[in-house]
Amino acid sequence: MYITFRVRHYWSKVSNLSFFTLEKDGGLTDNNSVNQNLNQNYNAFNVDMVYSWRFAPGSEMNIVWKNAIGTFGKEVVNNYFKNIDNTLSSPQNNSISFKILYYLDYLQLRRKKP
């Protein structure tokens, strides 16, 4: 028997400072016409816990719990701890799965029949 436990956090952010227009000659000119907030703050936080039990040769039982949080916003938080706190207080998806694999030896089953 064994248990594995994994925690992952991915954080990606984009803070736009200014916008430019690409000219036909390859040059850039300031573009002040963009007046909307196009910043991005994305977080993915996952927890996976797997309990495995090998109860016979080739046979195994798994119980798996998964927790997933995904957030996307236009306000960039530059402090890691505030960002992770906002992420952990967001809605979560939880799932539990159960799997049993049992090895049947066909040749041994065949021998028992008269």
Secondary structure, 3 states (H helix, E strand, C coil): CEEEEEEEEEEEEECCCCCEEECCCCCEEECCCCCCCCCEEEEEEEEEEEEEEEEECCEEEEEEEEEEEEEEECCCCCCHHHHHHHHHCCCCEEEEEEEEECCCCHHHHHHHCC
